[in-house]
Amino acid sequence: MASPKNNGSGNGKVSFARDLGLFDASMIGIGAMIGAGIFVLTGIAAGEAGPAALLAFILNGMVTLLTALSYAELASAYPKSGGGYSYIKKAFPGPAGFASGWMLWFCYIIACALYARGFGSYFWEFVQTYFPIVSNFVFETAGHRGPALFMTVLVATAFILINMHGTALTGNVENVITLAKIIILLIFIAYGLKQIVHVPSQALAGFKPFFPKGFHGVFMAMGLTFIAFEGYDLIATVAEEIKAPEKTIPRATLISLAVTVTIYLLIVVVCIGAIHPKSGTSWEFLGRYQETAIAKAAENFMPFFGIALIIFGGLLSTVSALNATILASSRVAYSMSRDKMLPEALCRIHSTRRTPHLAIAATGVIVLVIALLFPIHVIGSAASVMFLLTFSLVNLSLIALRRKFPELKGGFRVPLYPVTPVAAIFLNMLLALYQFNFDPRAWYITLGWVIAGLLIYFIYFEKTTAADMPQVLEVQVGKKTDTFTYRILIPLHNPDHVLPLMRLAIPIAKAHEGEIVVLGVVNIPIHLPPHEGMRWIHHKTPLLKRAIQFGREQGVETRSALRIAHRVYDGILQTALVEKASLVLMGWKGYTTTRDRIFGEVTDKVVRLAPCDLITVKLTGDRPIHRVLFPTAGGPHAHLAAEYLSLYQQAYGYEITCCYVVPPGADAHKRDNARLWIQKTLHLTALKEKARMDLLTGKRIAPTLVKAAADYDLIVLGASREGVFSSVLFGEIPEKVARYSKTPVMIVKRHEGAVKSIVKRVLG
C-alpha cells in the first residue's frame, strides 16, 4: 500500500492500487483495439486489397489469436506490469530484454501518435461537414496541416493529464468511451446490413472481383492493419493494477479479441457491400478517402445523422485507444525504469494519485514529437512492424520460459504447444518483412529506434543493470523426471566436501524414496554476461561426476545441475525453486570475519531465503563420524534434526547422545524437566530407545556445548526459535557453537512457510 509519508521523491515505496476488474480489463483491450485502427485503416486496407481486405482481417485475427494465447499464459504465470517486456526480459535478460522493452515502449508511443493524428483528421472532418464556414476560415488562415496538428497536440495532452490523475479515473473514462463507440459501430453495422439485405445483388457485386490486386494486396493489407488487432496486450502491461490477475488477464484477453474481431469483420462487410458509388467500385471509393472512408461510407446508407454519428464514433475510438495506449506505454517505461534500464526517476509513483506520473510525462513528450514529424500512413506501418517484431519475441519467450521453468503454471496454458507459438513467430515475421514493400520508412524508423536503444544500453544502462539484476543461466546436464516427489539439493564447491555431504544426504533420500541433485554454480564477474561462464563449466564437472558415481553406488538416483551466475546464492536459490527441492544440504567453510555477514554471503542468503528445509554443515578435517552430540530444547527445528539423526543411526550406527544444559546446582525438579525436554524431542523417532541422554552443567549454554563437543565427532543442533525476531539466522546459541566449536557442526532448519518467511525478512 502507499505510504502516507512518501512525497513522490522516491524515498518511500508506493505501490499500485488494484482497481481494475474483468470488465475494466476487457474494456482496456477492446478500447485499444477498436480504435483509430479500424476507423483510420479500413479505407487504406480496402485500397490495397480490394474486397479481399475481408480476408486480410480474418487472417490477421487468426495470427493475432496465436500470440494472444501466448500472452494469456504468460500473463497468468507472471502478472507483472510491463507486459511483453517483462516476459522477454525474464526469458532473455541483458541486451535482448532491454531491446524488447525499448521496442514495446516505442510500439505504444507510435500507436499513441497514430490515434492522436486520427483524432485530428476526424475532428476537422466533422467541422467541415457541419460547420463549413468555420473550417474554411481556419483552413484559409492556417492551412490544412496546422489545424490537424493542433488538435493532435490538444487531445494527446488532455489524455496524458487524465492518465497522470489516476488509474481508476483512466479505467472509468475508458469504460464509458468504449461502450459508447461499440453502440455507435453497432448502429452503423445495423444500417449497413439493412442496406445489404434490401439490395443483395448489388451488395454481392461489390465483392467482385474478390482479389483485384492478388494475394500481394492481401499481405500488404494485413501488415497495414495489424495494429488494429493490437490492444489485448495492453491488459498485461497493467497486470499489477488488475484484481486476481492470474484468472482475470487470460479471460479479458480472449474476451477483448473475440468482441473486436467480430465487430471488425462486420464493418468490412458493410463498408464493401452496402455502398454504391456513382463511379468505380466500393473498394476504390474506400481507398480514395482512406482514414475518413468509414465516415464517407455512412453517407451512402445511413440517415442524415449517420455521418455525424460515425465521425463522433471515430473521435471516441481514437481518444479511447489513445487513452489505453498512454496507460500501457507509461507502464512499460515504469517497468524498465524499475529494472534500471531507463532513468530511475521514471519508476517513481505519485504518493496520492499512485500513478507513474514521470513515466507518463516522458511518454507523452515522445508521442507529441512523433505525431508532429511523420505522416499518418508511415506511423501506422511503423507501428505494425514494431508490434509484429515484439510479438515474435513474446512467443519465443514462452518457449524459452517453458523450458527454463517447466513447473511454473498459471491459470491458462497454450493449446497445441509448441506448434502455436512457432506458427505465430513465423507469421508475425513474414508480415513484418512484407511491410518494407509498402513504405521502407517504416522499417527505417524501426531500425533507427532499435539501434539507438542498443547504443544507449551498452554505453550507460548495462553498467547499472549488471550490478543489480540477478542473472542466472541454466546449463542442463542432468535429465529431469517427475518420478520423485522428494528431492535433496547439494551445492558443491569444495572437493573435500563431496563425499561427506553425500553420506549425510543418502539415508534421508532413501527414507523418502527421493533423489539427489548435485549442483555446480559457475561464479562469473559482474561485468560479464552469463553465457561467458560456459568457458569454465568444465571445472565443475569432476565434482559432479564424483558425487553422481558415489550416490548411484549407494543405490540412490543422483543427477547433476549446472548454473552460471554473478552471485552464487542466486544460482542455488533459483535451482531450489526450479527443482522444487525438499531439502538443501550445503557445506560451510567456517565462520566469516566480515562484519555484516554471519556465515558468509552465500550461506547467509541461502539460510534466509531457502524455500525448503535446510542443513548447513561446517566440516573440519576428514575424521570419520562415530559419536554425535545432540543438544535439544525442543521446537520444530530440533524435531527435524532428531528425524535425520534417527536415519543416520540406522544407516551408520552412530552413537548419539542427546543432551540438555542445566545451571550449576540445579535441583531434581529442574533436572527432571530437562529430561522431559529431551524426551519430547525424541518421542516420534527411533532415537527414543537408542539414544543416550546426558545433562550438561554450565552457566552459559554455548560455551558448555563447545567444551562438550570436543569429545565427539559431530554436534547437531536445530535452529533456535528466536531467529525469527532477531538479526541472527539460526539463533544465538547455534551460531555461537558454530563459531567456536572445533568439532564439525550441523545445523538443521525446518522451512517455516511463506507467512513466517515474510516475517523473518521484515523483522530479522
BELPE-V335385 format. One record per pair of residues at least 12 apart in sequence whose C-alpha atoms are under 8 Angstrom apart, sorted by sequence separation. I is the first residue (numbers start at 0). J is the second residue. If there is no record, write none. Layout:
<<I | J> <I | J>>
This chain:
<<1 | 13> <84 | 96> <87 | 99> <88 | 100> <294 | 306> <297 | 309> <333 | 345> <334 | 346> <345 | 357> <346 | 358> <547 | 559> <562 | 574> <661 | 673> <718 | 730> <719 | 731> <0 | 13> <1 | 14> <70 | 83> <73 | 86> <235 | 248> <332 | 345> <333 | 346> <344 | 357> <345 | 358> <660 | 673> <719 | 732> <733 | 746> <0 | 14> <1 | 15> <234 | 248> <332 | 346> <333 | 347> <521 | 535> <659 | 673> <719 | 733> <0 | 15> <84 | 99> <85 | 100> <270 | 285> <294 | 309> <521 | 536> <587 | 602> <659 | 674> <677 | 692> <718 | 733> <0 | 16> <83 | 99> <84 | 100> <293 | 309> <294 | 310> <543 | 559> <717 | 733> <83 | 100> <234 | 251> <487 | 504> <716 | 733> <729 | 746> <234 | 252> <521 | 539> <659 | 677> <674 | 692> <84 | 103> <398 | 417> <520 | 539> <658 | 677> <729 | 748> <83 | 103> <231 | 251> <232 | 252> <519 | 539> <657 | 677> <674 | 694> <231 | 252> <487 | 508> <519 | 540> <673 | 694> <231 | 253> <274 | 296> <333 | 355> <398 | 420> <486 | 508> <123 | 146> <270 | 293> <397 | 420> <485 | 508> <123 | 147> <231 | 255> <275 | 299> <519 | 543> <670 | 694> <231 | 256> <274 | 299> <330 | 355> <333 | 358> <395 | 420> <518 | 543> <536 | 561> <270 | 296> <273 | 299> <274 | 300> <329 | 355> <332 | 358> <394 | 420> <395 | 421> <485 | 511> <487 | 513> <489 | 515> <491 | 517> <517 | 543> <583 | 609> <627 | 653> <629 | 655> <631 | 657> <119 | 146> <120 | 147> <273 | 300> <394 | 421> <485 | 512> <486 | 513> <487 | 514> <488 | 515> <489 | 516> <490 | 517> <491 | 518> <492 | 519> <625 | 652> <626 | 653> <627 | 654> <628 | 655> <629 | 656> <630 | 657> <631 | 658> <632 | 659> <119 | 147> <122 | 150> <228 | 256> <330 | 358> <485 | 513> <486 | 514> <487 | 515> <488 | 516> <489 | 517> <490 | 518> <491 | 519> <492 | 520> <583 | 611> <587 | 615> <589 | 617> <625 | 653> <626 | 654> <627 | 655> <628 | 656> <629 | 657> <630 | 658> <631 | 659> <714 | 742> <716 | 744> <718 | 746> <119 | 148> <329 | 358> <394 | 423> <395 | 424> <483 | 512> <484 | 513> <485 | 514> <486 | 515> <487 | 516> <488 | 517> <489 | 518> <490 | 519> <491 | 520> <517 | 546> <582 | 611> <583 | 612> <584 | 613> <585 | 614> <586 | 615> <587 | 616> <588 | 617> <589 | 618> <624 | 653> <625 | 654> <626 | 655> <627 | 656> <628 | 657> <629 | 658> <630 | 659> <713 | 742> <714 | 743> <715 | 744> <716 | 745> <717 | 746> <718 | 747> <119 | 149> <329 | 359> <332 | 362> <394 | 424> <483 | 513> <486 | 516> <488 | 518> <490 | 520> <517 | 547> <533 | 563> <580 | 610> <581 | 611> <582 | 612> <583 | 613> <584 | 614> <585 | 615> <586 | 616> <587 | 617> <588 | 618> <626 | 656> <628 | 658> <630 | 660> <712 | 742> <713 | 743> <714 | 744> <715 | 745> <716 | 746> <717 | 747> <718 | 748> <116 | 147> <119 | 150> <328 | 359> <483 | 514> <532 | 563> <580 | 611> <581 | 612> <582 | 613> <583 | 614> <584 | 615> <585 | 616> <586 | 617> <587 | 618> <701 | 732> <705 | 736> <709 | 740> <711 | 742> <712 | 743> <713 | 744> <714 | 745> <715 | 746> <716 | 747> <717 | 748> <116 | 148> <118 | 150> <119 | 151> <228 | 260> <391 | 423> <392 | 424> <568 | 600> <582 | 614> <584 | 616> <586 | 618> <700 | 732> <701 | 733> <704 | 736> <708 | 740> <709 | 741> <713 | 745> <715 | 747> <723 | 755> <118 | 151> <326 | 359> <329 | 362> <391 | 424> <530 | 563> <568 | 601> <572 | 605> <657 | 690> <661 | 694> <663 | 696> <709 | 742> <325 | 359> <328 | 362> <390 | 424> <391 | 425> <529 | 563> <567 | 601> <568 | 602> <571 | 605> <575 | 609> <576 | 610> <655 | 689> <656 | 690> <657 | 691> <658 | 692> <659 | 693> <660 | 694> <661 | 695> <662 | 696> <663 | 697> <701 | 735> <702 | 736> <705 | 739> <706 | 740> <708 | 742> <116 | 151> <515 | 550> <529 | 564> <575 | 610> <655 | 690> <656 | 691> <657 | 692> <658 | 693> <659 | 694> <660 | 695> <661 | 696> <662 | 697> <663 | 698> <701 | 736> <705 | 740> <723 | 758> <724 | 759> <728 | 763> <115 | 151> <118 | 154> <391 | 427> <529 | 565> <568 | 604> <572 | 608> <575 | 611> <654 | 690> <655 | 691> <656 | 692> <657 | 693> <658 | 694> <659 | 695> <660 | 696> <661 | 697> <662 | 698> <705 | 741> <723 | 759> <726 | 762> <727 | 763> <115 | 152> <325 | 362> <390 | 427> <391 | 428> <568 | 605> <572 | 609> <656 | 693> <658 | 695> <660 | 697> <661 | 698> <662 | 699> <725 | 762> <726 | 763> <325 | 363> <572 | 610> <724 | 762> <725 | 763> <115 | 154> <388 | 427> <641 | 680> <645 | 684> <723 | 762> <724 | 763> <115 | 155> <387 | 427> <388 | 428> <515 | 555> <517 | 557> <519 | 559> <521 | 561> <523 | 563> <525 | 565> <641 | 681> <645 | 685> <660 | 700> <723 | 763> <387 | 428> <514 | 555> <515 | 556> <516 | 557> <517 | 558> <518 | 559> <519 | 560> <520 | 561> <521 | 562> <522 | 563> <523 | 564> <524 | 565> <645 | 686> <722 | 763> <513 | 555> <514 | 556> <515 | 557> <516 | 558> <517 | 559> <518 | 560> <519 | 561> <520 | 562> <521 | 563> <522 | 564> <523 | 565> <638 | 680> <642 | 684> <644 | 686> <387 | 430> <388 | 431> <513 | 556> <514 | 557> <515 | 558> <516 | 559> <517 | 560> <518 | 561> <519 | 562> <520 | 563> <521 | 564> <522 | 565> <523 | 566> <633 | 676> <637 | 680> <638 | 681> <641 | 684> <660 | 703> <387 | 431> <514 | 558> <516 | 560> <518 | 562> <520 | 564> <522 | 566> <632 | 676> <633 | 677> <660 | 704> <497 | 542> <501 | 546> <505 | 550> <522 | 567> <631 | 676> <632 | 677> <641 | 686> <384 | 430> <509 | 555> <521 | 567> <631 | 677> <633 | 679> <634 | 680> <384 | 431> <492 | 539> <508 | 555> <520 | 567> <633 | 680> <383 | 431> <384 | 432> <494 | 542> <497 | 545> <498 | 546> <501 | 549> <505 | 553> <632 | 680> <497 | 546> <501 | 550> <631 | 680> <384 | 434> <492 | 542> <505 | 555> <520 | 570> <491 | 542> <498 | 549> <520 | 571> <491 | 543> <518 | 571> <380 | 434> <384 | 441> <472 | 529> <380 | 438> <384 | 442> <471 | 529> <472 | 530> <381 | 440> <382 | 441> <466 | 525> <470 | 529> <381 | 441> <385 | 445> <465 | 525> <466 | 526> <377 | 438> <380 | 441> <381 | 442> <384 | 445> <465 | 526> <377 | 440> <378 | 441> <381 | 444> <377 | 441> <381 | 445> <462 | 526> <206 | 271> <205 | 271> <206 | 272> <205 | 272> <204 | 272> <202 | 271> <203 | 272> <202 | 272> <205 | 275> <403 | 473> <201 | 272> <202 | 273> <202 | 274> <195 | 269> <201 | 275> <630 | 704> <205 | 280> <640 | 715> <205 | 281> <640 | 716> <185 | 262> <188 | 265> <192 | 269> <195 | 272> <205 | 282> <640 | 717> <35 | 113> <36 | 114> <39 | 117> <184 | 262> <188 | 266> <191 | 269> <195 | 273> <639 | 717> <35 | 114> <191 | 270> <194 | 273> <637 | 716> <638 | 717> <34 | 114> <478 | 558> <504 | 584> <628 | 708> <637 | 717> <188 | 269> <191 | 272> <192 | 273> <477 | 558> <490 | 571> <636 | 717> <637 | 718> <35 | 117> <184 | 266> <191 | 273> <477 | 559> <636 | 718> <35 | 118> <476 | 559> <477 | 560> <628 | 711> <636 | 719> <476 | 560> <500 | 584> <627 | 711> <630 | 714> <475 | 560> <476 | 561> <500 | 585> <626 | 711> <627 | 712> <628 | 713> <629 | 714> <630 | 715> <631 | 716> <634 | 719> <474 | 560> <475 | 561> <500 | 586> <625 | 711> <626 | 712> <627 | 713> <628 | 714> <629 | 715> <630 | 716> <631 | 717> <634 | 720> <474 | 561> <488 | 575> <625 | 712> <626 | 713> <627 | 714> <628 | 715> <629 | 716> <473 | 561> <474 | 562> <624 | 712> <627 | 715> <237 | 326> <473 | 562> <474 | 563> <623 | 712> <624 | 713> <233 | 323> <237 | 327> <472 | 562> <473 | 563> <496 | 586> <622 | 712> <233 | 324> <236 | 327> <471 | 562> <472 | 563> <471 | 563> <472 | 564> <486 | 578> <488 | 580> <234 | 327> <237 | 330> <471 | 564> <486 | 579> <487 | 580> <488 | 581> <490 | 583> <230 | 324> <233 | 327> <236 | 330> <470 | 564> <471 | 565> <486 | 580> <487 | 581> <488 | 582> <489 | 583> <490 | 584> <491 | 585> <236 | 331> <469 | 564> <470 | 565> <485 | 580> <486 | 581> <487 | 582> <488 | 583> <489 | 584> <490 | 585> <491 | 586> <469 | 565> <485 | 581> <486 | 582> <487 | 583> <488 | 584> <489 | 585> <490 | 586> <469 | 566> <487 | 584> <471 | 569> <470 | 569> <471 | 570> <469 | 569> <471 | 573> <194 | 300> <640 | 747> <639 | 747> <191 | 300> <639 | 748> <187 | 297> <190 | 300> <191 | 301> <637 | 747> <639 | 749> <190 | 301> <636 | 747> <636 | 748> <636 | 749> <187 | 301> <635 | 749> <110 | 226> <340 | 456> <187 | 305> <341 | 460> <340 | 460> <617 | 737> <339 | 460> <340 | 461> <607 | 728> <187 | 309> <496 | 618> <606 | 728> <619 | 741> <340 | 463> <619 | 742> <339 | 463> <340 | 464> <619 | 743> <183 | 308> <184 | 309> <339 | 464> <603 | 728> <618 | 743> <183 | 309> <338 | 464> <617 | 743> <618 | 744> <616 | 743> <617 | 744> <184 | 312> <616 | 744> <617 | 745> <183 | 312> <616 | 745> <338 | 468> <597 | 727> <615 | 745> <616 | 746> <597 | 728> <614 | 745> <615 | 746> <180 | 312> <614 | 746> <615 | 747> <179 | 312> <180 | 313> <614 | 747> <613 | 747> <614 | 748> <180 | 315> <612 | 747> <613 | 748> <179 | 315> <180 | 316> <507 | 643> <510 | 646> <612 | 748> <613 | 749> <612 | 749> <613 | 750> <177 | 315> <611 | 749> <612 | 750> <176 | 315> <177 | 316> <507 | 646> <611 | 750> <176 | 316> <506 | 646> <610 | 750> <506 | 647> <609 | 750> <177 | 319> <610 | 752> <27 | 170> <30 | 173> <176 | 319> <30 | 174> <503 | 647> <506 | 650> <27 | 173> <30 | 176> <173 | 319> <23 | 170> <26 | 173> <27 | 174> <30 | 177> <590 | 737> <18 | 166> <19 | 167> <23 | 171> <26 | 174> <29 | 177> <589 | 737> <590 | 738> <608 | 756> <18 | 167> <83 | 232> <173 | 322> <589 | 738> <82 | 232> <173 | 323> <19 | 170> <23 | 174> <26 | 177> <82 | 233> <82 | 234> <83 | 235> <607 | 759> <82 | 235> <83 | 236> <169 | 322> <226 | 379> <607 | 760> <81 | 235> <82 | 236> <50 | 205> <80 | 235> <81 | 236> <82 | 237> <224 | 379> <50 | 206> <79 | 235> <80 | 236> <81 | 237> <82 | 238> <223 | 379> <226 | 382> <50 | 207> <78 | 235> <79 | 236> <80 | 237> <81 | 238> <169 | 326> <223 | 380> <226 | 383> <229 | 386> <50 | 208> <51 | 209> <79 | 237> <80 | 238> <222 | 380> <225 | 383> <50 | 209> <51 | 210> <79 | 238> <80 | 239> <224 | 383> <49 | 209> <50 | 210> <78 | 238> <79 | 239> <158 | 318> <162 | 322> <223 | 383> <226 | 386> <49 | 210> <50 | 211> <74 | 235> <78 | 239> <222 | 383> <249 | 410> <48 | 210> <49 | 211> <55 | 217> <59 | 221> <70 | 232> <222 | 384> <249 | 411> <48 | 211> <49 | 212> <54 | 217> <55 | 218> <58 | 221> <158 | 321> <159 | 322> <162 | 325> <48 | 212> <67 | 231> <74 | 238> <154 | 318> <158 | 322> <162 | 326> <245 | 409> <246 | 410> <47 | 212> <48 | 213> <52 | 217> <55 | 220> <56 | 221> <63 | 228> <67 | 232> <70 | 235> <245 | 410> <246 | 411> <48 | 214> <51 | 217> <55 | 221> <59 | 225> <78 | 244> <155 | 321> <159 | 325> <48 | 215> <49 | 216> <78 | 245> <124 | 291> <158 | 325> <48 | 216> <52 | 220> <56 | 224> <60 | 228> <47 | 216> <48 | 217> <52 | 221> <59 | 228> <75 | 244> <76 | 245> <47 | 217> <74 | 244> <75 | 245> <120 | 290> <121 | 291> <48 | 219> <74 | 245> <75 | 246> <120 | 291> <406 | 577> <47 | 219> <48 | 220> <47 | 220> <75 | 248> <117 | 290> <404 | 577> <74 | 248> <75 | 249> <44 | 219> <45 | 220> <74 | 249> <44 | 220> <43 | 220> <44 | 221> <71 | 248> <72 | 249> <71 | 249> <44 | 223> <70 | 249> <71 | 250> <44 | 224> <71 | 252> <71 | 253> <125 | 307> <40 | 223> <41 | 224> <40 | 224> <67 | 252> <68 | 253> <125 | 310> <67 | 253> <124 | 310> <125 | 311> <37 | 224> <40 | 227> <165 | 352> <166 | 353> <36 | 224> <122 | 310> <164 | 352> <165 | 353> <166 | 354> <121 | 310> <163 | 352> <165 | 354> <36 | 226> <37 | 227> <164 | 354> <36 | 227> <163 | 354> <35 | 227> <36 | 228> <64 | 256> <121 | 313> <122 | 314> <162 | 354> <163 | 355> <34 | 227> <121 | 314> <163 | 356> <33 | 227> <32 | 227> <118 | 313> <32 | 228> <118 | 314> <163 | 359> <32 | 229> <117 | 314> <162 | 359> <163 | 360> <31 | 229> <32 | 230> <31 | 230> <32 | 231> <118 | 317> <30 | 230> <31 | 231> <60 | 260> <117 | 317> <118 | 318> <159 | 359> <29 | 230> <159 | 360> <28 | 230> <29 | 231> <31 | 233> <115 | 317> <27 | 230> <28 | 231> <57 | 260> <114 | 317> <115 | 318> <27 | 231> <28 | 232> <114 | 318> <159 | 363> <28 | 233> <27 | 233> <28 | 234> <114 | 320> <115 | 321> <27 | 234> <56 | 263> <57 | 264> <114 | 321> <156 | 363> <56 | 264> <155 | 363> <222 | 430> <25 | 234> <111 | 320> <221 | 430> <222 | 431> <24 | 234> <111 | 321> <53 | 264> <110 | 321> <155 | 366> <222 | 433> <223 | 434> <155 | 367> <218 | 430> <222 | 434> <111 | 324> <53 | 267> <110 | 324> <111 | 325> <219 | 433> <52 | 267> <53 | 268> <152 | 367> <218 | 433> <219 | 434> <108 | 324> <151 | 367> <24 | 241> <107 | 324> <108 | 325> <219 | 436> <107 | 325> <219 | 437> <151 | 370> <107 | 327> <108 | 328> <19 | 240> <20 | 241> <21 | 242> <50 | 271> <107 | 328> <17 | 239> <18 | 240> <19 | 241> <20 | 242> <148 | 370> <16 | 239> <17 | 240> <18 | 241> <19 | 242> <24 | 247> <28 | 251> <105 | 328> <148 | 371> <15 | 239> <16 | 240> <17 | 241> <18 | 242> <24 | 248> <28 | 252> <104 | 328> <15 | 240> <17 | 242> <103 | 328> <104 | 329> <21 | 247> <25 | 251> <29 | 255> <33 | 259> <37 | 263> <41 | 267> <20 | 247> <21 | 248> <24 | 251> <25 | 252> <28 | 255> <29 | 256> <32 | 259> <104 | 331> <28 | 256> <103 | 331> <104 | 332> <21 | 250> <22 | 251> <25 | 254> <26 | 255> <29 | 258> <21 | 251> <25 | 255> <29 | 259> <100 | 331> <50 | 282> <100 | 332> <49 | 282> <49 | 283> <100 | 335> <46 | 282> <45 | 282> <46 | 283> <45 | 283> <97 | 335> <46 | 285> <47 | 286> <42 | 282> <45 | 285> <46 | 286> <45 | 286> <46 | 287> <43 | 285> <44 | 286> <42 | 285> <43 | 286> <46 | 289> <97 | 340> <41 | 285> <42 | 286> <42 | 287> <42 | 288> <43 | 289> <81 | 327> <42 | 289> <43 | 290> <84 | 331> <41 | 289> <42 | 290> <40 | 289> <41 | 290> <42 | 291> <81 | 330> <82 | 331> <85 | 334> <39 | 289> <40 | 290> <42 | 292> <80 | 330> <81 | 331> <39 | 290> <41 | 292> <42 | 293> <80 | 331> <81 | 332> <38 | 290> <39 | 291> <41 | 293> <81 | 333> <38 | 291> <39 | 292> <81 | 334> <38 | 292> <80 | 334> <81 | 335> <108 | 362> <112 | 366> <116 | 370> <38 | 293> <111 | 366> <112 | 367> <115 | 370> <108 | 365> <109 | 366> <112 | 369> <113 | 370> <108 | 366> <112 | 370> <117 | 375> <116 | 375> <109 | 369> <109 | 370> <113 | 375> <113 | 378> <112 | 378> <113 | 379> <110 | 378> <109 | 378> <110 | 379> <109 | 379> <109 | 381> <110 | 382> <109 | 382> <38 | 313> <107 | 382> <106 | 382> <35 | 313> <38 | 316> <34 | 313> <106 | 385> <105 | 385> <106 | 386> <34 | 315> <35 | 316> <34 | 316> <35 | 317> <103 | 385> <33 | 316> <34 | 317> <102 | 385> <103 | 386> <34 | 318> <34 | 319> <35 | 320> <30 | 316> <34 | 320> <103 | 389> <33 | 320> <102 | 389> <31 | 319> <32 | 320> <30 | 319> <31 | 320> <30 | 320> <31 | 321> <99 | 389> <31 | 323> <30 | 323> <31 | 324> <99 | 392> <28 | 323> <27 | 323> <87 | 392> <91 | 396> <83 | 389> <87 | 393> <90 | 396> <83 | 390> <86 | 393> <90 | 397> <87 | 396> <90 | 399> <83 | 393> <86 | 396> <90 | 400> <86 | 397> <89 | 400> <70 | 393> <66 | 390> <69 | 393> <73 | 397> <69 | 394> <66 | 393> <66 | 394> <69 | 397> <76 | 407> <76 | 408> <77 | 409> <15 | 348> <76 | 409> <14 | 348> <75 | 409> <76 | 410> <9 | 344> <13 | 348> <74 | 409> <75 | 410> <13 | 349> <73 | 409> <75 | 411> <13 | 350> <16 | 353> <72 | 409> <9 | 347> <15 | 353> <72 | 410> <8 | 347> <9 | 348> <14 | 353> <15 | 354> <72 | 411> <7 | 347> <13 | 353> <71 | 411> <72 | 412> <7 | 348> <71 | 412> <72 | 413> <7 | 349> <71 | 413> <6 | 349> <7 | 350> <105 | 448> <6 | 350> <68 | 412> <69 | 413> <5 | 350> <68 | 413> <102 | 448> <3 | 350> <102 | 449> <2 | 350> <101 | 449> <1 | 350> <1 | 351> <69 | 420> <98 | 449> <101 | 452> <1 | 353> <65 | 419> <66 | 420> <98 | 452> <65 | 420> <98 | 453> <97 | 453> <65 | 422> <66 | 423> <65 | 423> <94 | 453> <97 | 456> <63 | 423> <62 | 423> <94 | 456> <94 | 457> <62 | 426> <62 | 427> <94 | 461> <93 | 461> <92 | 470> <93 | 528>>
